[in-house]
Amino acid sequence: MSLPELLRLALSRLRTNRLRAALTMLGVIIGVASVVALVGVGQGTTSNITTALSSLGTNLLTISPTSTSSDGSTTLTLDDAEAIAALPGVADVAPEVSTSQNVTAGGETTTTTIIGTTSAYPIVRAYRVWQGSALTDVAVDHGLRVAVLGKTTADDLKLSASDIGSQIRIGGIDFTLAGILQPKGGAGFQNPDDQVLVPVSTVQKYFVGGDSVRTIGVSVATAGEMATTNARISALLRQRHDLAATADDDFQVFDQTQLLAAASTITGTLTLLLGGIASISLVVGGIGIMNIMLVSVRERTREIGIRKAIGARGSDILAQFLVEALTLSLLGGLLGVALGLGISALIARVAGWTFAFTPTTLAAAVISSLLVGVVFGVWPARQAARLDPIAALRYE
């Protein structure tokens, strides 16, 4: 019997028992939809994390102290940042001092992070100026009271391009609004658009005191020099901080490429775990197909006997029931893929994540549904093919 004829018979049989076929496919639909949705969420999360880490800067090394004293000072200083800037392979260096202050403009007030830094900060951290100008070397060298706002902070204060040059108050002190940064996108506590940049010398003078810094951002000239520059920075800081050969570092150097690799590994493992858990429901759907096919074999025993009596071979009966199982699982798989994509897109929209999926994932979902049909349809098909035609004709 040809494949088109087998498909016609299978579809005819499914139309005869529409409710049963729908309920049987439901298990496969739920299983495939779960796999597609959870894998899609995992891939979207991976994309978000990778984008967020990449947006931190280009070829970025971040140096942080391992401890902070009771007065808020650290072992990292502005002199350390200047010494690092002179190392081979270093393109730009941006020391950072941070504090939280109230910011007021007109009748609007918000509380946000104030970052004291240098003119290299937008380069190191991959920011662009939307309106106005960034911090300048003159402003940093002379400790001028100028400020550059992140887009979220500017929106909270209802400031726009027309307000460049106006006065705002930070911690009760007047500052001139020099510029507004282009948004990177983000939310929550670590929103990269909710911050105010001011000269590092100004922050140290009015808000935090001392000459220590919270972090030092380093932009490496090329990606191939990341490891070498990391080692040079570590050696330089150990020398500057007079650390003995056996002493632990009093600083940490975070490599952006290592963070990206670690994040990709973690999210990839999480995606596989979610897909594996969701696959359990797909197996349950396969068991449902096998159960219904066994019932169908019992109900159609006389039909099988008649077909064998008029010349149908065991292989024909096997193919007929196997194609029915495959048709059920394939239709359920296709509907499950559509449902899973819809759920994944809805979750991404509600949560603000990236909606991501790959053709490989969809192909894997469809192939998995077909495998379910084969694995759980073979036994009922073999049972039907092995029926004795005389016994089948006598079956009531």
Phi, psi and omega in degrees: 000134184285160180297315177303321179293321177296318178295319179298317179295319181296314180294323177297318180294320180293324178292330179293325180238067186299314183296314179299316180297319180296315180293325178293317180292337185302320180298318178292319179302311181297317181298310181294318179299320179297315180297310182297316182295313183290321177294321177298318177296318178297317179292323177295319178296318177301316180297319180296315182295316179298317179296317181297316180293321179294327182286350179294333181161169180261126181049053190269134167243131179244124182254126180230151176284153178278343180208159178232134181286172184297333180271005177090357180280157180231178179277352179268138183229171176296327178296323176300317180298319179295321179293321179295323181298337181273355182287149174296143178088351180268124180272310180212155179226135179226101174289152182224134170236134184231153174205167178248129182218160172281137178239130184234137174218116184063235178262007183256140180224141175216158176249125185211180181274129176258121181250118174271123185207197183240182181292344181279351185304311180300328179287313183294318184263009175059049173255154172234149180275128179275312179222149179080218182221163176276181175296145180248162177298324179297316180297321180289315183295326183258003177062042181289151179269078176237154184220144173241125187260143167290158186298320180296317179297317179298319178294319179299327181267002180058044178254145180222189183301327182291346182266000178300130183096350179280172182262136170234164180242129177241116182059031179084004182246137182287136175227154175264130178285112182267330183188170177230132183279153172291144181288145172262335184095131180163170181205167175085199187295326184257032180298115182290350180262358181252080181197165177231128178261130175224162178302138183301323179295328180290317178298316180294328181286318188258336190238316189245331181072169179075181179237012178279159180233157181283313179214164173230118177268133182235125175261119181274145186301315180223156180297329181291345181261007184301308183295317181295315180295322176303313180296320179296318179296316180300315180296318180296313182293322177298320179292315181294328182267008177053047179273135178291162183300329182267355183281149176285155176296143173260024179210165176229139177246116181262124181266124182300321181294324178292322178295319178297317180295317180295317180296319179296320179295314182295312182291327176296317177296319179297319179298316178297320179296315179297317178296322178295318178296317180294332181295339178300318179294331177292321176296318177300319177297323177295321177297324176297320178297314181298319180297313181294322179293323176296319177297319181296321178299316180296318182292332186253026182301314180296321178300317179297318179299317180296316181297320178292324181294331181262011170117000178291137179272166178299324179295327178293316178296317179301313181296320182299310183288326179292319178295324176299316179295318179295322179297315177301311184290323180292314177299317177297321179295316180296316177295323179295321178298314179298316180295318180298318177297320178296316179296316180299317179295322180294315179298317180298322181289317181293317184275350182077022180270170174279131175276114185224137172205159180238151176303330179298319179297316181294317179298319180296322180294316180294316179297322178297319179295322177295319178297322176299316179298320180292309185298316185266357178258344183295313184299309177301322180294320178294322177300318180292318183293333185269001180295138176284126185299323180295314180294323181294322179293331179277351185291133177252000000 
